[in-house]
Amino acid sequence: MKPLILISNDDGVLAKGLQYLINIAKLYGDVFVVAPEKGESGMSHAITIKNPIRVKKLEQTQGLTIYSCNGTPVDTIKLALDKLIPRKPDLILSGINHGSNSAISLIYSGTMGAAREGALNSIPSIGFSITDHSSEADFEPSVKFVKQIIEDVLKNGLEKNVFLNVNIPNISEKDIKGIKICAQTNGLWKQEYDERTDPNGGVYYWLTGYFDNYEPSNKETDEWALQNNYIAIVPVKLNTTEFNYIETLKNRYNGI
């Protein structure tokens, strides 16, 4: 039996990056797509609880089924697993996202939210992103490496409760030095909102800002890898407990 691969994204079902990922995944198995009907970037692990979720079947051919969904990226995975897909998938892919999800951005990312939901269901899951926000981003240089990563995970799987955050630099294939396994870069987005005034004198805010890298010279981080022409893979864990701090807090709260 062919592997069954579930795919979603956060840029919407018509996004160019999603089509690239579908075409690659078709080389390795039957593909089942449930993706947001419109862009849902920045939704992280949000789910829809106050409105009904609706799906629309867009395509069903041999080895490929595509649905659009009016929910979030995480909604698409939850709904696919519970109601739509014929069996538990062997692999979940999310992306290819238009724009980087390196460093702290993975927390905000709907692309990575979908991959995280896959891992929560004990399914090997990968989120792919390229460092180009353009709707016409060139994904062709990434194809070779996306194939290699998919092949590896289908063959070897992933550790339970771990999913992969894969970021690809926006450069030609010949300039990509290879794949580097990394840690998430420590840093923070700064000056995030630009204050503006509308024609009626009302104040509004537009999301902007820049990423302040706290460790720019650390060669073990994803930001360093991307800036030095490597594809960055960060293994991300589900359990975010800081176990080393448990005993300290127990001692502080002892007797309360």
C-alpha positions as CSV (number, residue, x, y, z in Angstrom):
1,M,0.0,0.0,0.0
2,K,1.3,3.5,-0.9
3,P,2.0,5.9,1.9
4,L,-0.9,8.3,2.6
5,I,0.4,11.9,2.9
6,L,-1.8,14.7,4.4
7,I,-0.9,18.2,3.4
8,S,-2.0,21.6,4.7
9,N,-0.6,25.2,4.9
10,D,-1.4,28.7,6.1
11,D,-1.2,30.6,2.9
12,G,-4.4,29.2,1.5
13,V,-5.4,26.4,-0.9
14,L,-4.4,28.4,-4.0
15,A,-0.9,29.3,-2.8
16,K,2.0,28.4,-5.1
17,G,4.0,26.8,-2.3
18,L,1.2,24.4,-1.5
19,Q,1.1,23.3,-5.2
20,Y,4.8,22.6,-5.2
21,L,4.5,20.5,-2.0
22,I,1.6,18.6,-3.5
23,N,3.6,17.8,-6.7
24,I,6.6,16.6,-4.7
25,A,4.5,14.5,-2.3
26,K,2.7,12.8,-5.2
27,L,6.0,11.1,-6.0
28,Y,5.9,9.2,-2.7
29,G,2.3,8.3,-2.1
30,D,-1.4,9.2,-2.3
31,V,-1.9,12.8,-1.3
32,F,-4.9,14.2,0.7
33,V,-5.0,18.0,1.0
34,V,-7.1,20.0,3.4
35,A,-6.0,23.6,3.3
36,P,-7.6,26.9,4.4
37,E,-9.7,28.6,1.7
38,K,-7.8,31.8,2.3
39,G,-4.6,33.0,3.9
40,E,-4.4,32.2,7.6
41,S,-0.9,33.3,8.4
42,G,0.0,34.0,12.1
43,M,-2.7,31.7,13.4
44,S,-0.3,29.6,15.4
45,H,-2.3,26.8,17.0
46,A,-5.7,28.6,16.9
47,I,-8.9,26.6,16.5
48,T,-12.4,27.7,15.5
49,I,-14.9,27.4,18.3
50,K,-17.5,30.1,17.7
51,N,-18.4,29.5,14.0
52,P,-19.2,26.4,12.0
53,I,-16.5,24.9,9.9
54,R,-17.3,24.0,6.3
55,V,-15.3,22.2,3.6
56,K,-15.5,22.1,-0.1
57,K,-14.1,19.3,-2.3
58,L,-12.1,20.9,-5.1
59,E,-10.5,17.9,-6.7
60,Q,-10.6,14.1,-6.6
61,T,-8.4,12.1,-9.0
62,Q,-6.4,9.0,-8.8
63,G,-4.0,9.5,-5.8
64,L,-5.0,13.1,-5.1
65,T,-7.9,14.6,-3.1
66,I,-8.1,18.4,-2.3
67,Y,-10.5,20.1,0.1
68,S,-10.6,23.8,1.0
69,C,-11.7,24.7,4.6
70,N,-12.9,28.0,6.1
71,G,-11.0,27.2,9.3
72,T,-7.5,27.7,10.6
73,P,-4.5,25.5,9.6
74,V,-5.0,23.5,12.8
75,D,-8.7,23.1,12.1
76,T,-7.8,21.6,8.7
77,I,-5.6,18.9,10.3
78,K,-8.1,18.1,13.1
79,L,-11.0,17.9,10.7
80,A,-9.1,15.8,8.2
81,L,-8.0,13.2,10.8
82,D,-11.5,13.0,12.4
83,K,-13.8,13.2,9.5
84,L,-12.3,13.3,6.0
85,I,-9.2,11.2,5.4
86,P,-9.9,7.5,4.8
87,R,-7.2,6.3,7.2
88,K,-4.4,7.6,9.5
89,P,-1.8,9.2,7.3
90,D,1.8,8.1,7.3
91,L,3.1,11.6,7.1
92,I,1.8,15.2,7.5
93,L,3.4,18.0,5.5
94,S,2.6,21.8,5.9
95,G,3.7,24.5,3.5
96,I,5.7,25.3,1.6
97,N,5.2,28.6,3.4
98,H,5.8,31.9,1.7
99,G,8.2,33.5,4.3
100,S,10.6,32.2,6.9
101,N,9.4,30.5,10.1
102,S,12.8,30.4,11.8
103,A,13.6,31.4,15.3
104,I,10.7,32.6,17.4
105,S,8.5,32.9,14.4
106,L,7.6,29.2,14.6
107,I,5.5,30.0,17.7
108,Y,3.3,32.4,15.7
109,S,3.2,30.3,12.5
110,G,0.0,28.7,11.2
111,T,2.2,26.5,9.0
112,M,4.0,25.1,12.1
113,G,0.7,24.9,14.0
114,A,-0.6,22.4,11.4
115,A,2.7,20.4,11.8
116,R,2.4,20.5,15.6
117,E,-1.1,19.2,15.4
118,G,0.1,16.2,13.4
119,A,2.8,15.5,16.0
120,L,0.2,15.7,18.7
121,N,-1.6,12.8,16.9
122,S,1.7,10.8,16.8
123,I,2.1,11.3,13.0
124,P,5.5,12.2,11.6
125,S,5.1,15.9,10.6
126,I,7.2,18.5,8.8
127,G,6.6,22.2,8.2
128,F,8.4,23.7,5.2
129,S,9.1,27.4,4.6
130,I,11.2,29.6,2.3
131,T,12.6,33.0,3.1
132,D,10.6,34.8,0.5
133,H,7.2,36.3,1.2
134,S,6.3,36.9,-2.4
135,S,3.2,35.1,-3.8
136,E,5.4,34.3,-6.8
137,A,8.4,33.0,-4.8
138,D,10.7,30.6,-6.7
139,F,10.4,27.2,-5.0
140,E,12.3,25.3,-7.7
141,P,15.7,25.5,-5.9
142,S,14.1,23.8,-2.9
143,V,12.6,20.8,-4.6
144,K,15.7,18.6,-4.4
145,F,16.1,19.1,-0.7
146,V,12.4,18.8,0.2
147,K,12.4,15.4,-1.6
148,Q,15.5,14.3,0.5
149,I,13.8,15.3,3.7
150,I,10.5,13.6,2.9
151,E,12.3,10.4,1.8
152,D,14.3,10.3,5.0
153,V,11.2,10.8,7.3
154,L,9.2,8.2,5.4
155,K,12.0,5.8,5.8
156,N,13.2,6.5,9.3
157,G,10.2,8.3,10.9
158,L,10.6,10.8,13.7
159,E,10.9,10.5,17.5
160,K,7.6,10.6,19.2
161,N,6.4,14.1,20.2
162,V,8.9,15.7,17.8
163,F,8.2,17.5,14.5
164,L,10.5,19.3,12.1
165,N,10.7,23.0,11.3
166,V,12.5,23.3,7.9
167,N,13.5,26.7,6.5
168,I,15.0,27.2,3.1
169,P,17.0,30.2,2.0
170,N,15.8,32.1,-1.0
171,I,18.8,31.4,-3.2
172,S,19.7,29.3,-6.3
173,E,20.1,25.5,-5.8
174,K,23.8,25.7,-6.7
175,D,24.3,28.2,-3.8
176,I,22.7,26.1,-1.2
177,K,25.5,24.6,0.8
178,G,23.5,21.7,2.2
179,I,21.3,20.8,5.2
180,K,22.2,21.9,8.7
181,I,20.5,20.5,11.9
182,C,20.1,23.5,14.2
183,A,18.7,24.9,17.4
184,Q,16.0,27.6,17.4
185,T,17.7,31.0,17.5
186,N,17.1,33.1,20.6
187,G,15.7,36.5,19.8
188,L,12.6,38.7,19.8
189,W,10.6,40.8,17.4
190,K,11.0,44.5,18.2
191,Q,9.1,47.7,17.4
192,E,6.3,45.5,16.1
193,Y,3.6,48.1,15.3
194,D,3.7,51.2,13.1
195,E,1.2,53.9,14.3
196,R,-0.6,55.6,11.5
197,T,-3.6,58.0,11.0
198,D,-6.5,57.4,8.7
199,P,-8.2,60.1,6.6
200,N,-10.7,60.7,9.3
201,G,-8.0,61.3,11.9
202,G,-8.3,58.0,13.6
203,V,-5.2,56.2,14.8
204,Y,-4.6,52.6,13.7
205,Y,-1.6,50.3,13.9
206,W,0.1,48.2,11.2
207,L,2.1,45.1,12.1
208,T,5.8,45.6,11.1
209,G,9.0,45.5,13.1
210,Y,12.3,43.5,12.9
211,F,13.8,40.4,14.4
212,D,16.5,41.1,17.0
213,N,18.9,38.2,17.0
214,Y,20.4,37.7,20.4
215,E,23.1,35.3,19.2
216,P,24.1,36.2,15.6
217,S,27.4,34.4,15.7
218,N,26.1,31.1,17.1
219,K,26.7,28.7,14.2
220,E,24.3,26.1,15.8
221,T,21.2,28.2,15.2
222,D,18.7,28.3,12.3
223,E,19.2,32.0,11.6
224,W,22.9,31.6,11.2
225,A,22.3,28.6,8.9
226,L,19.9,30.6,6.7
227,Q,22.2,33.6,6.5
228,N,25.1,31.3,5.5
229,N,23.2,29.5,2.7
230,Y,22.2,26.4,4.5
231,I,18.7,24.8,4.8
232,A,17.9,24.8,8.5
233,I,16.1,21.9,10.2
234,V,15.1,22.4,13.8
235,P,13.6,19.4,15.7
236,V,10.7,20.8,17.8
237,K,9.3,19.1,20.9
238,L,5.7,19.1,22.0
239,N,6.2,19.0,25.8
240,T,7.4,22.5,26.7
241,T,7.9,21.7,30.5
242,E,11.2,23.1,31.8
243,F,12.0,20.0,33.9
244,N,15.3,21.5,35.2
245,Y,13.2,24.2,37.0
246,I,10.7,21.9,38.7
247,E,12.7,21.2,41.8
248,T,13.5,24.9,42.2
249,L,9.9,25.8,42.2
250,K,8.9,22.9,44.4
251,N,11.3,24.3,47.0
252,R,10.0,27.8,46.7
253,Y,6.4,26.8,47.0
254,N,6.9,24.1,49.6
255,G,4.3,24.5,52.4
256,I,2.1,27.0,50.5
